[in-house]
């Protein structure tokens, strides 16, 4: 479950019986079928009317009891209006998943394309790839919906910041940087939701888990009881950034509130976070849903209210529209009866839910007559979709070490390769969590076997690697081969939902396995790391016997083929790390419960992420090698920008050293129009990511440097290409002060592009300001 794996089965049965028919009955499950004489002339069934008018008509026909039973994920049927039950909960984190009860595999839909886990895909730094994956996933989702096997509301993506390297769910996220996470979120959401025109939706995405949620179960603290103490500064400049991008740029149809409290208040009952921020300041056009059972959690575990009716009322009044779980179905009627809620509160929540269903076409009758009605089994697991999964895996692989250009391997010189390690023949492990049934798998062993003869020894029975009885056999395999590839790392038994890690080292005897095989092998030894989170592999980084290191994340159904393509040079690796790889010693200074990002010299707290932590690392954020070399030069960039002020009161800003963004006419400032000439100076074709960081001379509250833009480009050997990177001054050069107010520091801002630096001077335009 997303949702937590908390099952209140006895209560759940009360509301689930009628809803279960939603997907099982196939075509009969679609509302407003024209054959239903009683309903086809009702206002809510008339597609020619506006959505608001249709929703108002439908709500006016519902009884109070029916309204309440529609406020939970397994919404019950309303037979008298021709409406069947609907299951809101489906997942599509990196492919259509059967984790939620809204999606089933079988019959003409035995599986769906399983793309790399999000952390791997994000390592591509390729926003067009993220959008394309979203488009393909929604094609397959619509096809399954048309076949009666899925819903249209998908509680994906997870856009939480990967704050702590131990977090078991870091694998699901777009990494540690808020700008990167926001770009991923907006692009994947737009890919999922489609371009049907107007307010129509292909599927409805959901950005989760809002907000400051990144601890599951660590050292006796679990997410159901955790109170995340977060400063206004960190909330504004980090934790909320990707959620804002989801709503403002991605136009996402839903946001999910999290289990944890933020500064003493459950997120699902926080009016400021939900109604005032998501729906008010950001303008959400859609619904807000709870993480599963989190309304029950805030009453049962967090004891936020005295009675269950108060819990139900507090969440709905705060802006919650849908409960994943039975709590609202059980307690809302009593809350209304006690005067804690008005029926108008229910109507507001229902309007948000039904509007999304209307935008999806769920009240337009038989879907095969609609925009995406032609999608079916032929559109799932297509050759093109499987090729995209392979390409995504290739682009996400990060080359961390390549001593003396040991890679790529040569099929003529390295005719026999020992393939060793607990993940060497992995299949299901490659797709990570929140996955469905993959179309097919290519394991690392299978991928390498397509290039050369292989000798296979696991070396460990599993990633826990509890004994060394198999290591001797692995050494023997390495002695008899021209090269050795060790596929080691983690799996869901080590890092997963509700399973945070205790350390950053390879589990069990894996390090011993790697070192002994490296000593035994007469040729190159390559370590392939399969994991969602970072691993302290300092030993391998510093061992001259280990020729190369690749991080592949969880590379999806085609992971083995992608790994082999990189190992043998058919693909030139171009991925970059989306998170900092810390040494094991870092953890002693940083409890997971400390949400602060900035260092605190008074306590020795070193801070988090590349933006604030300046201590030693194993590999830094943005690191990644290539088989080629690339150089940069600045073709065009401004040197001075005037900041036009609007709605400005000199009494509200103490100085012009840093000006509130609220007082700036941001629309009047064009983006920086930064243009970079990138040249492939090597001998191999390859892809390269230009990362643009910024720092300001007036660094009062902000990180030393932070990512403000990036672009992926593919270059033939020896070729040059000019790349434009759009950078918005208000969004990307602003900083957040300790009160949570976003400001732009005036004076010098330095752009960092590789080994290049460029200065831009920002000045307030005071011509029209009266003092």
C-alpha positions as a printed Julia matrix, in Angstrom:
771×3 Matrix{Float64}:
   0.0     0.0     0.0
   1.09    3.5    -0.29
   0.37    4.05    1.47
   1.46    2.32    4.36
   0.42   -1.23    4.52
  -2.01   -0.35    7.34
  -5.13   -2.45    6.82
  -8.24   -1.75    8.86
  -9.9    -4.78    7.32
 -12.97   -5.09    9.48
 -14.09   -1.51    8.88
 -12.92   -1.5     5.27
 -15.36   -4.25    4.32
 -18.26   -1.93    5.13
 -17.43    0.33    2.22
 -15.72   -1.99   -0.23
 -18.36   -4.48   -1.3
 -20.2    -2.45   -3.91
 -17.07   -0.68   -5.1
 -15.31   -3.9    -6.04
 -17.48   -4.22   -9.12
 -15.95   -1.1   -10.68
 -13.3    -2.75  -12.81
 -14.52   -6.33  -12.67
 -17.61   -5.65  -14.74
 -15.68   -4.21  -17.64
 -17.75   -2.09  -19.99
 -20.78   -2.16  -17.69
 -18.82   -0.03  -15.19
 -18.94    3.19  -17.22
 -21.38    5.86  -16.11
 -23.87    7.7   -18.32
 -24.19    4.9   -20.85
 -26.59    6.17  -23.48
 -28.57    2.96  -23.23
 -29.75    3.96  -19.73
 -33.0     5.76  -20.51
 -33.43    7.02  -16.93
 -30.12    8.86  -16.71
 -29.11    9.87  -20.22
 -31.13   13.1   -20.07
 -29.92   14.11  -16.62
 -27.68   17.16  -16.54
 -24.59   15.42  -15.22
 -24.66   13.04  -18.19
 -24.73   15.8   -20.79
 -21.2    16.21  -22.1
 -22.26   19.38  -23.92
 -22.65   21.21  -20.59
 -19.79   22.73  -18.62
 -18.1    20.6   -16.0
 -19.14   22.86  -13.11
 -22.76   22.69  -14.21
 -22.66   18.91  -14.56
 -21.04   18.48  -11.16
 -23.58   20.76   -9.5
 -26.4    18.76  -11.08
 -24.99   15.44   -9.86
 -24.34   16.66   -6.32
 -27.91   17.95   -6.18
 -29.22   14.45   -6.89
 -27.2    12.7    -4.16
 -28.4    11.99   -0.64
 -26.2    12.89    2.34
 -25.44    9.2     2.89
 -24.41    8.74   -0.75
 -22.17   11.8    -0.58
 -20.31   10.45    2.43
 -19.75    7.06    0.81
 -18.14    8.82   -2.16
 -15.47   10.46    0.01
 -13.36    7.29    0.3
 -11.06    5.63   -2.23
 -13.42    2.69   -2.84
 -16.42    4.86   -3.67
 -19.66    2.9    -3.64
 -22.15    2.58   -6.43
 -25.22    4.78   -6.8
 -27.36    2.4    -8.88
 -30.37    4.71   -9.14
 -28.16    7.18  -11.04
 -26.44    4.51  -13.11
 -23.14    5.07  -11.31
 -21.06    2.01  -10.46
 -18.45    1.81   -7.72
 -15.04    3.3    -8.42
 -11.62    2.55   -6.93
  -9.55    5.72   -6.85
  -6.32    4.03   -5.8
  -4.02    3.02   -8.64
  -0.26    3.54   -8.97
   1.98    4.42  -11.91
   5.32    5.41  -10.39
   7.37    4.02  -13.29
   4.82    1.98  -15.18
   1.27    0.8   -14.52
   1.41   -0.99  -11.18
  -0.86   -3.45   -9.39
   0.13   -2.17   -5.94
  -3.19   -0.34   -5.59
  -6.49   -2.25   -5.78
  -7.68   -0.2    -8.76
  -5.53   -2.1   -11.28
  -5.46   -5.79  -12.11
  -3.33   -7.78  -14.54
  -4.61  -10.8   -16.43
  -6.39  -11.88  -19.58
  -5.45   -9.6   -22.47
  -3.33   -7.5   -20.06
  -0.78   -9.92  -18.54
   1.71   -7.12  -17.79
   2.78   -3.57  -18.53
   6.04   -1.87  -19.44
   8.18   -1.49  -16.32
  10.52    1.47  -16.65
  13.53    2.09  -14.42
  12.86    3.19  -10.87
  12.51    6.98  -10.62
  15.93    7.62   -9.06
  17.53    5.93  -12.1
  15.44    7.77  -14.65
  16.19   11.09  -12.99
  19.93   10.38  -13.31
  19.45   10.94  -17.05
  18.74   14.64  -16.37
  16.59   14.44  -19.5
  13.24   16.2   -19.14
  12.0    15.05  -22.56
  12.6    11.43  -21.52
  10.57   11.94  -18.34
   7.68   13.39  -20.34
   7.81   10.56  -22.87
   7.77    7.88  -20.16
   4.71    9.56  -18.65
   3.0     9.59  -22.04
   3.65    5.88  -22.6
   2.55    4.92  -19.1
  -0.73    6.79  -19.58
  -1.27    5.09  -22.95
  -1.05    1.74  -21.19
  -3.2     2.95  -18.29
  -5.95    4.15  -20.66
  -5.78    0.9   -22.58
  -6.3    -1.08  -19.39
  -9.12    1.24  -18.31
 -10.86    0.72  -21.63
 -10.56   -3.02  -21.02
 -12.1    -2.72  -17.55
  -8.86   -3.58  -15.72
  -7.82   -0.23  -14.28
  -8.97    3.16  -13.11
  -7.86    6.58  -14.31
  -6.6     8.13  -11.07
  -2.96    7.32  -10.37
  -1.26    8.27   -7.1
   2.09    9.01   -8.68
   4.68   10.51   -8.78
   6.49   10.61   -5.45
   8.28   13.98   -5.45
   9.61   14.1    -1.89
  13.17   15.36   -1.46
  15.72   12.57   -0.9
  17.01   14.27    2.24
  18.63   11.36    4.09
  20.64    8.61    2.35
  19.12    5.95    4.62
  15.54    6.54    3.54
  14.06    3.32    2.16
  11.83    5.19   -0.28
  14.54    7.42   -1.7
  14.5     5.11   -4.72
  11.03    6.44   -5.64
  12.08   10.08   -5.64
  13.72   12.52   -8.06
  16.72   13.0    -5.76
  17.93   15.64   -3.34
  17.76   18.85   -5.35
  14.46   20.81   -5.33
  14.87   22.3    -8.82
  15.66   18.88  -10.31
  12.75   17.3    -8.43
  10.4    20.05   -9.59
  11.45   19.69  -13.24
  10.95   15.94  -13.08
   7.58   16.3   -11.37
   6.16   18.78  -13.88
   7.35   16.83  -16.92
   6.21   13.41  -15.75
   2.83   14.8   -14.7
   2.32   16.51  -18.06
   3.23   13.26  -19.81
   0.72   11.3   -17.74
  -2.14   13.76  -17.99
  -1.85   14.33  -21.71
  -2.82   17.13  -24.04
  -6.45   16.38  -24.78
  -7.25   20.09  -24.82
  -8.84   22.42  -22.32
  -9.24   20.91  -18.88
  -9.57   17.35  -20.12
  -7.3    14.68  -18.62
  -5.86   11.51  -20.09
  -5.26   10.16  -16.6
  -5.16   12.09  -13.32
  -1.73   12.19  -11.68
  -1.09   12.8    -7.97
   2.01   14.32   -6.4
   2.86   12.82   -3.03
   3.58   12.89   -0.07
   2.98   16.51    1.0
   5.09   17.52    2.87
   8.49   17.05    4.59
   7.89   13.3     4.48
  11.11   11.3     4.27
  11.3     8.98    7.25
   9.57    5.61    7.37
  10.93    3.56   10.24
  14.24    4.46   11.84
  15.62    3.81   15.3
  12.21    3.35   16.88
  10.57    6.3    15.13
   7.97    5.58   12.46
   6.13    7.8    10.03
   2.83    7.44   11.87
   4.24    9.11   14.98
   6.92   11.38   13.52
   6.65   15.12   14.01
   8.84   16.76   11.38
  10.15   19.98   12.86
  10.82   22.12    9.83
  11.81   25.76    9.57
   9.81   28.09    7.35
  13.0    28.58    5.38
  13.55   24.88    4.64
   9.88   24.34    3.87
   9.83   27.15    1.31
  13.19   26.65   -0.37
  13.34   22.85   -0.38
  10.53   20.6     0.82
   7.62   22.37   -0.9
   9.4    23.29   -4.15
   8.59   20.11   -6.15
   4.96   20.17   -4.99
   4.57   23.74   -6.13
   6.08   22.77   -9.5
   3.57   19.91   -9.73
   0.62   22.24   -9.25
   1.79   25.44  -10.95
   3.8    24.01  -13.87
   2.5    20.46  -14.18
  -1.18   21.35  -13.5
  -1.44   18.12  -11.54
  -4.95   16.88  -10.77
  -4.23   15.76   -7.22
  -1.91   16.11   -4.23
  -1.59   13.55   -1.43
  -0.98   14.68    2.16
   1.41   12.6     4.22
   1.28   10.57    7.45
   3.64   12.71    9.48
   3.01   15.87   11.38
   4.79   19.07   10.41
   5.57   21.27   13.39
   3.02   19.52   15.55
   0.12   19.33   13.12
  -0.88   16.39   10.86
  -0.49   17.48    7.25
  -3.93   16.1     6.37
  -5.52   18.4     8.95
  -3.47   21.5     8.3
  -5.6    24.18    6.67
  -2.57   26.34    5.94
  -0.82   23.55    4.04
  -3.9    22.29    2.18
  -6.59   24.9     1.62
  -4.42   28.01    1.9
  -1.29   26.83    0.07
  -2.1    24.01   -2.37
  -5.53   25.22   -3.37
  -5.16   28.91   -2.56
  -1.65   30.19   -3.29
  -0.79   27.55   -5.9
  -4.24   27.18   -7.45
  -4.76   23.42   -7.46
  -7.5    22.46   -9.91
  -8.27   19.02   -8.58
  -8.57   17.03   -5.36
  -6.52   16.43   -2.21
  -6.28   12.83   -0.97
  -4.9    11.38    2.24
  -2.16    8.81    2.37
  -3.84    5.52    3.14
  -5.35    5.39    6.62
  -3.65    8.66    7.56
  -6.95   10.17    8.76
  -7.24    7.22   11.1
  -3.58    7.63   12.03
  -3.98   11.24   13.12
  -6.73   10.13   15.49
  -5.56    6.67   16.63
  -1.78    7.14   16.68
  -1.18   10.88   16.88
  -4.19   11.63   19.13
  -4.7    14.93   17.37
  -8.39   15.17   18.27
 -10.48   13.94   21.2
 -13.1    12.15   19.08
 -13.15   10.47   15.67
 -15.85   12.9    14.53
 -13.55   15.82   15.28
 -10.82   14.11   13.25
 -13.15   13.71   10.28
 -14.29   17.32   10.52
 -10.79   18.74   10.93
  -9.51   17.08    7.77
 -12.43   18.03    5.53
 -12.4    21.61    6.8
  -8.64   21.78    6.23
  -9.19   20.94    2.57
  -9.07   17.15    2.33
 -11.42   15.79   -0.32
 -10.78   12.04   -0.38
  -9.83    9.55    2.31
  -7.76    6.56    1.27
  -9.27    4.38    3.93
 -12.61    3.91    5.69
 -12.41    6.62    8.35
 -14.51    9.3     6.67
 -17.12    6.76    5.56
 -17.56    5.64    9.16
 -17.41    8.93   11.08
 -18.51   11.78    8.78
 -22.26   11.31    9.23
 -21.91   11.64   13.0
 -19.7    14.69   12.54
 -22.46   16.32   10.5
 -25.05   15.27   13.07
 -23.04   16.91   15.86
 -22.74   20.15   13.9
 -18.98   19.78   13.36
 -19.49   19.74    9.61
 -22.09   21.15    7.25
 -23.38   19.41    4.17
 -21.85   22.29    2.22
 -18.43   21.04    3.38
 -19.2    17.66    1.84
 -20.41   19.32   -1.34
 -17.13   21.22   -1.71
 -15.08   18.05   -1.34
 -17.34   16.15   -3.74
 -17.15   18.94   -6.3
 -13.36   18.6    -6.4
 -13.58   14.83   -6.81
 -16.35   14.74   -9.37
 -14.77   17.53  -11.42
 -11.68   15.38  -11.93
 -13.82   12.4   -12.93
 -15.72   14.6   -15.38
 -12.44   15.87  -16.88
 -11.39   12.25  -17.33
 -14.57   11.5   -19.29
 -15.85    9.08  -16.68
 -19.39   10.45  -17.01
 -19.37   10.46  -20.79
 -20.44    6.86  -21.26
 -18.61    4.11  -23.13
 -14.9     5.12  -23.32
 -14.23    3.54  -26.72
 -16.16    6.44  -28.26
 -13.94    8.99  -26.51
 -10.56   10.57  -27.28
  -8.47    7.62  -26.08
 -11.05    4.97  -26.88
  -8.91    3.26  -29.51
  -6.28    2.18  -26.96
  -6.35   -1.49  -26.01
  -4.17   -4.59  -25.47
  -2.25   -3.85  -28.67
  -0.98   -0.65  -27.05
   0.59   -2.29  -23.98
   4.12   -3.73  -23.99
   4.64   -2.64  -27.59
   8.11   -2.89  -29.16
   8.37    0.9   -29.0
   7.5     0.95  -25.31
  10.02   -1.78  -24.52
  12.66    0.11  -26.49
  11.93    3.23  -24.46
  12.39    1.24  -21.24
  15.78    0.1   -22.56
  16.78    3.63  -23.56
  15.72    5.01  -20.18
  17.88    2.43  -18.42
  20.86    3.27  -20.63
  20.5     6.99  -19.96
  20.24    6.51  -16.21
  23.45    4.52  -15.75
  26.24    6.5   -14.05
  29.93    5.72  -14.59
  31.64    6.44  -11.26
  35.15    5.1   -11.91
  37.04    4.08  -15.03
  40.71    3.58  -14.23
  42.97    3.68  -17.26
  39.94    3.59  -19.57
  39.23   -0.04  -18.58
  35.74    0.31  -19.98
  34.35   -0.38  -22.43
  35.23   -4.05  -22.48
  36.13   -5.62  -25.79
  34.35   -8.8   -26.94
  37.53   -9.78  -28.79
  39.92   -9.26  -25.85
  37.52  -10.25  -23.09
  36.0   -13.34  -24.62
  35.03  -14.91  -21.31
  33.55  -12.8   -18.53
  32.82  -13.98  -15.0
  29.44  -12.6   -13.95
  29.3   -12.62  -10.17
  27.2   -11.24   -7.35
  23.81  -11.56   -5.66
  22.2    -9.31   -8.29
  24.0   -10.84  -11.25
  20.92  -12.66  -12.54
  18.34  -10.31  -11.01
  14.94   -9.81  -12.6
  12.25   -8.54  -10.21
  14.93   -6.74   -8.16
  15.64   -4.5   -11.16
  12.23   -2.83  -11.07
  12.3    -1.64   -7.47
   9.09   -0.92   -5.59
   5.65    0.28   -6.71
   6.04   -1.82   -9.83
   3.58   -4.0   -11.67
   4.08   -7.14  -13.74
   6.8    -6.44  -16.28
   6.38   -7.34  -19.94
   9.63   -9.3   -19.8
  13.03   -9.21  -18.12
  16.62   -9.13  -19.31
  18.91   -9.83  -16.36
  22.53   -8.63  -16.23
  23.73  -12.19  -16.87
  21.47  -12.5   -19.92
  22.57   -9.11  -21.23
  26.28   -9.85  -20.91
  25.8   -13.33  -22.4
  24.64  -11.72  -25.64
  28.1   -10.21  -26.05
  30.51  -12.88  -24.75
  30.8   -16.28  -23.11
  30.0   -16.05  -19.41
  30.86  -17.95  -16.24
  28.25  -17.38  -13.55
  28.72  -17.56   -9.8
  26.53  -15.63   -7.37
  29.15  -15.42   -4.61
  26.3   -14.82   -2.12
  22.91  -16.45   -1.93
  21.24  -13.03   -1.58
  22.12   -9.38   -0.99
  22.36  -10.02    2.74
  25.45  -12.12    1.92
  25.5   -13.76    5.33
  28.29  -16.24    4.71
  31.38  -16.69    2.57
  30.82  -20.27    1.46
  30.23  -19.18   -2.15
  33.03  -16.59   -2.35
  35.7   -19.21   -3.06
  33.73  -20.45   -6.08
  33.42  -16.85   -7.28
  37.2   -16.42   -7.02
  37.71  -19.54   -9.11
  35.33  -18.21  -11.76
  37.24  -14.93  -11.9
  40.58  -16.74  -12.31
  39.24  -18.54  -15.35
  37.89  -15.41  -17.09
  39.31  -12.5   -19.06
  37.28  -10.0   -17.0
  34.93  -10.03  -14.03
  31.68   -8.12  -13.57
  30.34   -8.05  -10.02
  26.66   -7.04   -9.78
  26.19   -6.22   -6.11
  24.19   -3.76   -4.02
  20.77   -3.76   -2.41
  17.17   -4.84   -2.95
  13.8    -4.36   -1.25
  14.88   -6.49    1.72
  17.39   -3.74    2.58
  15.65   -0.52    1.46
  11.91   -0.23    0.97
   8.77    1.45    2.19
   8.75    1.26    6.0
  12.34   -0.03    5.85
  15.02    2.62    6.31
  18.67    1.6     6.32
  20.97    1.59    9.33
  24.15    2.15    7.35
  25.6     2.94    3.94
  28.01    0.03    3.46
  27.43   -2.99    1.25
  25.47   -5.57    3.27
  27.05   -8.63    4.82
  30.14  -10.02    3.09
  29.6    -8.23   -0.22
  32.68   -6.04    0.22
  34.79   -9.11    0.9
  33.35  -10.76   -2.21
  34.27   -7.77   -4.36
  37.8    -7.45   -3.0
  38.63  -11.15   -3.25
  37.29  -11.44   -6.8
  39.27   -8.34   -7.81
  42.48   -9.9    -6.48
  41.75  -13.18   -8.25
  40.85  -11.78  -11.68
  43.66  -11.45  -14.21
  41.75   -8.88  -16.27
  39.53   -5.87  -15.53
  37.17   -6.09  -12.57
  34.0    -4.02  -12.87
  31.63   -3.36   -9.97
  27.99   -2.74  -10.91
  25.97   -1.28   -8.04
  22.23   -1.92   -8.04
  20.51    0.24   -5.43
  18.11    3.1    -4.88
  20.14    4.89   -2.25
  23.84    5.75   -2.14
  26.42    3.23   -0.93
  29.78    3.98    0.65
  32.09    2.11   -1.71
  35.22    4.03   -0.79
  37.09    0.73   -0.68
  36.3     0.05   -4.34
  36.92    3.64   -5.38
  40.42    3.48   -3.87
  41.31   -0.1    -4.86
  43.62   -0.17   -7.89
  42.52   -3.76   -8.55
  38.99   -2.54   -9.25
  38.94   -1.1   -12.73
  35.52    0.52  -12.95
  32.33    1.21  -11.01
  28.85    1.68  -12.45
  25.73    2.71  -10.55
  22.57    1.5   -12.29
  19.92    2.17   -9.64
  17.03   -0.19  -10.24
  17.13   -0.16  -14.05
  13.75   -1.68  -14.94
  12.75   -4.63  -17.09
  15.52   -4.04  -19.66
  18.19   -3.3   -17.07
  20.45   -6.21  -17.94
  20.55   -5.27  -21.6
  21.35   -1.63  -20.74
  24.15   -2.66  -18.37
  25.71   -4.88  -21.03
  25.43   -2.15  -23.67
  27.37    0.22  -21.42
  29.96   -2.4   -20.43
  30.76   -3.2   -24.07
  30.53    0.34  -25.43
  27.36    0.11  -27.48
  26.14    2.91  -25.2
  28.34    5.68  -23.87
  27.21    6.36  -20.28
  25.96    9.87  -19.63
  24.08    9.69  -16.34
  24.77   11.99  -13.39
  24.14   11.31   -9.71
  20.91   12.95   -8.47
  22.03   12.63   -4.84
  25.18   12.98   -2.74
  27.01    9.78   -1.82
  28.14   10.24    1.77
  30.74    8.26    3.69
  29.51    5.93    6.44
  31.01    8.3     9.03
  28.47   10.99    8.06
  25.64    9.08    9.74
  27.12    9.41   13.22
  26.56   13.17   13.06
  23.1    13.15   11.48
  20.02   11.54   13.06
  17.26   10.92   10.52
  14.87   12.86   12.74
  16.77   16.13   12.26
  15.0    17.82    9.33
  17.39   20.76    9.14
  19.23   21.25    5.88
  21.66   23.93    6.94
  24.7    23.16    9.12
  24.81   24.19   12.75
  28.41   24.86   13.86
  27.34   25.14   17.49
  26.31   21.47   17.61
  28.57   20.04   14.92
  25.59   19.23   12.71
  27.06   19.18    9.18
  23.93   19.89    7.13
  22.39   17.92    4.28
  22.61   17.65    0.5
  25.24   19.21   -1.72
  23.67   22.64   -1.23
  24.61   22.83    2.44
  26.89   19.93    3.42
  30.55   20.72    2.69
  32.26   17.71    4.26
  33.91   14.74    2.52
  31.86   12.69    0.08
  32.34    9.42   -1.76
  30.84   10.9    -4.94
  29.2    14.34   -5.24
  25.8    15.31   -6.59
  25.95   15.68  -10.37
  28.98   13.41  -10.77
  29.22   11.06  -13.73
  31.95   10.07  -16.18
  31.82    9.34  -19.92
  33.85    7.4   -22.46
  34.38   10.75  -24.13
  35.42   14.29  -23.1
  33.34   17.47  -23.34
  34.24   21.14  -23.15
  32.06   24.24  -22.59
  32.22   27.85  -23.63
  29.69   30.61  -23.04
  28.25   31.84  -26.32
  25.77   34.31  -24.88
  24.88   35.46  -21.36
  23.83   38.76  -19.8
  26.18   40.64  -17.51
  23.7    43.07  -15.95
  19.97   42.76  -15.21
  17.68   45.47  -13.88
  14.93   44.26  -11.58
  11.67   46.18  -12.12
   9.74   46.66   -8.88
   5.98   46.59   -8.46
   3.59   46.71   -5.53
   6.57   47.94   -3.52
   6.56   49.59   -0.12
   9.94   50.82    1.12
   8.79   50.19    4.69
   8.45   46.44    4.07
  12.03   45.88    2.95
  14.81   47.08    5.2
  17.39   47.34    2.44
  17.92   46.74   -1.25
  20.51   44.02   -0.55
  17.76   41.44   -1.11
  14.37   42.35   -2.56
  11.18   40.41   -1.9
  10.03   38.52   -4.98
   6.49   39.71   -4.14
   7.7    43.25   -4.87
   9.18   42.4    -8.25
   7.45   42.48  -11.63
   8.71   39.01  -12.53
   6.75   38.87  -15.78
   8.71   41.88  -17.04
  12.04   40.06  -16.68
  12.85   37.76  -19.56
  14.8    34.62  -18.78
  18.58   34.82  -18.88
  18.81   33.31  -22.35
  22.02   31.55  -21.4
  23.62   29.88  -24.42
  26.46   27.39  -24.07
  28.62   25.91  -26.79
  29.34   22.27  -25.96
  31.97   20.3   -27.83
  32.67   16.58  -27.78
  36.47   16.6   -27.78
  36.78   12.83  -27.48
  36.63    9.94  -29.92
  33.27    8.45  -28.89
  29.77    9.74  -29.61
  27.95   10.46  -26.39
  25.38   12.38  -24.37
  26.36   15.14  -21.98
  24.4    17.05  -19.37
  25.17   20.73  -18.88
  24.57   21.6   -15.23
  24.28   25.28  -14.33
  24.76   26.25  -10.7
  24.54   29.72   -9.17
  25.91   31.47   -6.13
  25.54   35.07   -4.95
  28.05   37.36   -3.32
  25.3    38.45   -0.94
  24.88   35.03    0.65
  22.84   35.73    3.76
  20.59   32.68    4.04
  21.26   30.63    0.96
  23.4    27.68   -0.04
  26.9    28.31   -1.35
  25.71   27.17   -4.76
  22.59   25.55   -6.1
  21.36   24.05   -9.35
  19.34   26.47  -11.45
  19.19   24.77  -14.85
  20.32   21.79  -16.9
  20.06   20.42  -20.42
  20.93   17.09  -22.04
  22.61   17.05  -25.44
  23.88   14.24  -27.68
  27.04   14.94  -29.64
  28.94   13.02  -32.27
  32.68   12.77  -31.64
  34.37   16.06  -32.55
  31.09   17.95  -33.03
  29.89   21.15  -31.37
  26.38   22.24  -30.48
  24.93   25.43  -29.03
  22.5    24.8   -26.17
  20.08   27.31  -24.71
  19.17   26.96  -21.05
  16.18   28.94  -19.84
  16.73   30.48  -16.39
  14.07   32.62  -14.75
  15.43   35.28  -12.42
  12.62   35.2    -9.85
  12.49   31.42   -9.69
  16.15   30.5    -9.96
  18.21   33.39   -8.61
  16.03   34.08   -5.59
  16.75   32.86   -2.06
  14.6    32.25    1.0
  15.26   34.07    4.26
  14.8    32.56    7.71
  11.2    33.76    7.84
  10.31   31.82    4.69
  10.22   34.89    2.44
  11.69   34.54   -1.02
  14.02   37.38   -2.05
  16.52   38.16   -4.79
  19.94   39.22   -3.54
  21.21   42.2    -5.52
  24.82   42.51   -6.62
  26.96   39.8    -8.16
  25.62   36.35   -9.0
  28.09   33.78  -10.24
  27.04   31.07  -12.69
  29.05   27.83  -12.59
  29.04   25.66  -15.74
  31.59   22.9   -15.43
  34.89   24.68  -14.93
  33.49   27.97  -16.28
  32.3    30.92  -14.19
  30.24   33.87  -15.38
  29.23   36.95  -13.38
  25.83   38.64  -13.63
  25.04   41.83  -11.75
  21.46   42.31  -10.49
  20.27   45.81   -9.63
  16.93   47.18   -8.49
  15.26   49.55  -10.96
  14.13   52.44   -8.75
  12.96   54.84  -11.46
   9.25   54.53  -10.69
   9.51   54.12   -6.93
   8.42   56.94   -4.66
   9.97   57.11   -1.19
